[in-house]
Amino acid sequence: MKDVKGKTAFITGGASGIGLGIARAFGLAGMKVMLADLDQAKLNAAVEGLKSQQIDARAVVCDVTSRGEVQRAALQTVDAFGKVHVVCNNAGVGAGGTLGEVEPRNWDWVIDVNLKGVYYGVETFAPLIKSHGEGGHIVNTASMLGLVTFGGVEPYTATKYAVVGMSEGWRQQLEPFNIGMSVLCPSWVRTSIAESGRNRTTAYGGAVEPQPHPISDMVKAAIAGGFDPDIVGERVLEAIRANELYIIVGSDIRAMVEARFKAILEGCEASERSPALMRAKKQGAP
Ligand SMILES: NC(=O)c1ccc[n+]([C@@H]2O[C@H](COP(=O)([O-])OP(=O)(O)OC[C@H]3O[C@@H](n4cnc5c(N)ncnc54)[C@H](O)[C@@H]3O)[C@@H](O)[C@H]2O)c1
C-alpha cells in the first residue's frame, strides 16, 4: 500500500509505546488514526498529544482478550471514519520465569492478549477491509522473540512465534484481495513493556508490580537502551509502503536468526544421513 494519505488506521495498544509511535508516524503521513487500548487515561493523553500535532486521532477503550470488544471497537471505527484500511494488532504483555514457576494465570494472560488478541483483530478487520475493495494492510506485532529465543521467556515467545506463523499464512490468503500483511519483529524498544503487569486484568489475578528476577532485570536494562518507539513507527510505515513481510528493527537480530537457521539446517542434514530414514525410503517412504 503506497498511498496512505487520507486512509484510516486502527491500532491496538495505541495508548503508549510502539503503538503510539506507529500512530504518530501514520498521522504525520496524513492518515486518520483510531487508538484502541485498555488504559483510558493513557488513551486520552495520547489523543491529546497527537491532536497537538494536527493528527486526526480518536480512541476507543478495548480489551483485546475479548472478541466482542474488538468487534465493538471495529464498529466504532467504521462509525467514526467510514472505512478502515490499515490495522495494527499490536497490544501485548510480557511474563516469563523459571521452568515450573510461571503462574498458570500468567500463561493464560499472555496467550489471551498476545495470541488471541491478534487473531480476533485479523478475523474482525480482514472482512471489513475486503468489503470496501480499496485494499489495505495488516501489521501484527510479534518480536525478535518470534524469530529467536532464550530461556525464561517461554509464554511470551510462544505467542510471538505463533504470531509470526499466523502472519505468514494470512499473507498468502489476503494477497488476492490487495491486502498486505506484515509481522513486526523489533529488537528492544524503549517502552513500558517491562511493567506490563499493570495491565493484568482481574480475570488473570489483577495488576501486579514487576518482581526482581535475573531475566526481567536483564530485559529491563535492554529495553532502557532500546530504540525510540517513534523510530519503530516510521519503520512500520516504510515497510507497509514496501509490503515487507518481516519488519525487522535492529541489526542485532541477524546473527541470532542465522544461528537458529543453521541449527535447523543441521537437523535437515542429520535427517538426510539418518540410517532409519534411509531404510524407510528403501521401503517406499517419502
Ligand atoms: N518494547 C520492546 O522491547 C518490544 C520488543 C518487541 C516487541 N514488542 C511488542 O510490542 C508491542 C507493544 O508493546 P510496547 O513495548 O509498546 O509496550 P507498552 O506496555 O508501552 O504498550 C503496550 C500497550 O498495550 C496495552 N494493552 C495491554 N494489554 C491490553 C489488552 N488486553 N487490550 C488492549 N490493550 C492492552 C497497554 O495498555 C499499552 O498501552 C507488544 O506486542 C510487545 O510484545 C515490544
PDBQT file of the ligand as one rigid body, heavy atoms in Angstrom, charges set to zero:
ROOT
HETATM    1  N1  LIG A 301       9.407  -2.935  23.956  1.00  0.00    +0.000 N 
HETATM    2  C1  LIG A 301      10.073  -3.894  23.340  1.00  0.00    +0.000 C 
HETATM    3  O1  LIG A 301      11.303  -4.051  23.517  1.00  0.00    +0.000 OA
HETATM    4  C2  LIG A 301       9.333  -4.804  22.393  1.00  0.00    +0.000 A 
HETATM    5  C3  LIG A 301      10.110  -5.595  21.530  1.00  0.00    +0.000 A 
HETATM    6  C4  LIG A 301       9.451  -6.451  20.656  1.00  0.00    +0.000 A 
HETATM    7  C5  LIG A 301       8.072  -6.490  20.618  1.00  0.00    +0.000 A 
HETATM    8  N2  LIG A 301       7.339  -5.712  21.456  1.00  0.00    +0.000 N 
HETATM    9  C6  LIG A 301       5.889  -5.795  21.363  1.00  0.00    +0.000 C 
HETATM   10  O2  LIG A 301       5.386  -4.514  21.043  1.00  0.00    +0.000 OA
HETATM   11  C7  LIG A 301       4.002  -4.437  21.418  1.00  0.00    +0.000 C 
HETATM   12  C8  LIG A 301       3.736  -3.138  22.130  1.00  0.00    +0.000 C 
HETATM   13  O3  LIG A 301       4.400  -3.151  23.380  1.00  0.00    +0.000 OA
HETATM   14  P1  LIG A 301       5.257  -1.926  23.928  1.00  0.00    +0.000 P 
HETATM   15  O4  LIG A 301       6.655  -2.364  24.005  1.00  0.00    +0.000 OA
HETATM   16  O5  LIG A 301       4.895  -0.699  23.195  1.00  0.00    +0.000 OA
HETATM   17  O6  LIG A 301       4.743  -1.871  25.446  1.00  0.00    +0.000 OA
HETATM   18  P2  LIG A 301       3.775  -0.853  26.204  1.00  0.00    +0.000 P 
HETATM   19  O7  LIG A 301       3.479  -1.512  27.501  1.00  0.00    +0.000 OA
HETATM   20  O8  LIG A 301       4.351   0.505  26.192  1.00  0.00    +0.000 OA
HETATM   21  O9  LIG A 301       2.476  -0.839  25.280  1.00  0.00    +0.000 OA
HETATM   22  C9  LIG A 301       1.544  -1.890  25.271  1.00  0.00    +0.000 C 
HETATM   23  C10 LIG A 301       0.147  -1.278  25.199  1.00  0.00    +0.000 C 
HETATM   24  O10 LIG A 301      -0.803  -2.360  25.139  1.00  0.00    +0.000 OA
HETATM   25  C11 LIG A 301      -1.884  -2.047  26.008  1.00  0.00    +0.000 C 
HETATM   26  N3  LIG A 301      -2.538  -3.294  26.427  1.00  0.00    +0.000 N 
HETATM   27  C12 LIG A 301      -2.070  -4.250  27.276  1.00  0.00    +0.000 A 
HETATM   28  N4  LIG A 301      -2.993  -5.218  27.417  1.00  0.00    +0.000 NA
HETATM   29  C13 LIG A 301      -4.044  -4.884  26.624  1.00  0.00    +0.000 A 
HETATM   30  C14 LIG A 301      -5.290  -5.507  26.351  1.00  0.00    +0.000 A 
HETATM   31  N5  LIG A 301      -5.653  -6.648  26.938  1.00  0.00    +0.000 N 
HETATM   32  N6  LIG A 301      -6.134  -4.879  25.487  1.00  0.00    +0.000 NA
HETATM   33  C15 LIG A 301      -5.790  -3.712  24.907  1.00  0.00    +0.000 A 
HETATM   34  N7  LIG A 301      -4.633  -3.067  25.144  1.00  0.00    +0.000 NA
HETATM   35  C16 LIG A 301      -3.766  -3.662  26.001  1.00  0.00    +0.000 A 
HETATM   36  C17 LIG A 301      -1.242  -1.291  27.171  1.00  0.00    +0.000 C 
HETATM   37  O11 LIG A 301      -2.176  -0.514  27.896  1.00  0.00    +0.000 OA
HETATM   38  C18 LIG A 301      -0.186  -0.453  26.444  1.00  0.00    +0.000 C 
HETATM   39  O12 LIG A 301      -0.694   0.813  26.059  1.00  0.00    +0.000 OA
HETATM   40  C19 LIG A 301       3.733  -5.684  22.246  1.00  0.00    +0.000 C 
HETATM   41  O13 LIG A 301       3.059  -6.641  21.445  1.00  0.00    +0.000 OA
HETATM   42  C20 LIG A 301       5.122  -6.170  22.600  1.00  0.00    +0.000 C 
HETATM   43  O14 LIG A 301       5.140  -7.552  22.844  1.00  0.00    +0.000 OA
HETATM   44  C21 LIG A 301       7.954  -4.868  22.336  1.00  0.00    +0.000 A 
ENDROOT
TORSDOF 0
